[in-house]
Amino acid sequence: MLQVRTDEGEGMSVNAAHWDDDRGGAFTRAMEQDGLPFPRRFWAIIAISFGTALLVLDGAIANVALPTIARELGVNDGVVTNVVTVYQLVLVMVLLPFASVGDRIGHRRLYQIGQALFLVTSGLCFFASNLPILLVLRAGQALGAGMALSVSSAMLRQIYPAKSLGSGLGINSVIVASSSALAPTLGGYIVANMSWEWVFMAAAPLAVISLILGRALPDPVRRPLNPEWLSGVWSAVTMLLVIGGLQVATHGASHWPGTALCLLGVASAVMLVHRESRRSNPVVPVDLIRQPVIGLSALAAVTCFISSGALMLALPFRLEQTMGYSPDQVGLLLLPFPLTMLIIAPFAGWLSDRIAPTKLGVTGMGIAIVALFLMVIMPAQPGAFGIGWRLSLAALGFGLFFAPNSRLLIGRAPKDRAAAAGGLLSTSRLLGQTMAAVVVGILLSAGMGVGSTPLIIAAVLAIVAAGCSLARFRNARFARATGPQ
């Protein structure tokens, strides 16, 4: 029997057979296993931590090198941003399809294939002589990263026992936050002292270490599923239309082509969901989204990532253009946010194993909402301390929300759908971050990006995230009160 925490924080016993389809053999044994034994668990944590670090580092390190790449390759600043855009777009396109592939061939196998592909394409970036070749190689890096990221949450669930899953997600959040904080500094050092090509190889040593330690990861278990190429390709194309359309609408000379692409993507999504809803193992996890706890957690994650992303993208413009700080001062002024997240993330994960995740998350969102409104009414010249404590308060709120919400989304999915839940969580994060950039881009284009408007929108989205959590809580209480019909 496994102990599972309900949404009110009460433990209830659930037979492991409830989480698998009882087909017998290796698959059932893998589903019944509650965490890896020591010392294998220790080495598996190190392996997946290095893997997570390389994915986050590579996704963020290129930003600081873009001006140098544009100058060296002879392209303009607008075109060179595709080095980042292509990576993000391919990554969000492939997460859900690869989660389905991971179920079929084994999570560890797909994870390591992705790392190997990432390693090869990173090495080839050193020989990129023009922008088109570099973009193709960046797409290859994103394919490898997508393979690994699509199953990483599912493997975290297999590595940690159910009672410690929140702590494991908290540790993973620390890796993500620290890698994000390190990326600009490391990228700046490489560009200043070495050839820009080394920026794309900076994360390669982490892939080597993760591959060497990879045998400690949960054993790959194949599920007897048929390939779903149509659904996978359809899902990727739909994401391309929606996200690509939003980016074209935001950054293009005219909004209409991008808007048309986005609307076409929405129509494609509706038809795809209708098709997937009739399948037992859908690529797009409609079966999971229909469960209120998971569906509302995913929606809360999207809105919360848009909120936090809009804050961190819009605030530098306000600090520099309205308050008169220099770019290097802005970087230091923003530092309290990631530093506070580094402290709060593991603590929030640990707490979510002991306190009902909804109660913890709603408390965090309440703190974040207060912090965002305090930034809205911030004086014209609040000083470094006035900016810093408000950012730390916001980070405290967001940090208390992310790990518990992720724990619910991952932990409440059936074990045989853990990869799909992980793909849904990663897609929610990337979709939220992309939408944050779109929102801030639209506001900047409209001349409203340097005032309080982005912060007001961020606060409203945080309220929506809190509302999703409360609705999830009420639904769980109602389901337990009524019982089986």
Buried (B, 14 or more C-beta within 10 A) or exposed (E): EBEBBBBEBEEEEEEBEEBBBEEEEBBBEBBBBBBBEEEBBEBBBBBBBBBBBBBBBBBBBBBBBBEBBBEEBEBEEEEBBBBBBBBBBBBBBBBBBBBBBBBBBBBBBBBBBBBBBBBBBBEBBEEBEEBEBBBEBBBBBBBBBBBBBBBBBBBBBBBBBBBBBBBBBBBBBBBBBBBBBBBBEBBBEBBEEEEBBBBBBBBBEBBEBBBEBBEBBBBBBEBEEEEBEEBBEBBBBBBBBBBBBBBBBBBEEEEEEBBBBBEBBEEBBEEBBEBBEEEEBBBBBBBBBEBBBBBBBBBBBBBBBBBBBBBBBBBBBBBBEEBEBEEEBBBEBBBBBBBBBBBBBBBBBBBBBEBBBBBBBBBBBBBBBBBBBBBBEBEEEBEEEBBBBBBBBBBBBBBBBBBBBBBBBBBBBBBBBBBBBBBBBBBBBBBBBBBBBBBBBBBBEEEBBBBBBBBBBBBEBBBBBBBBBBBBBEBBEEBEEEEEE
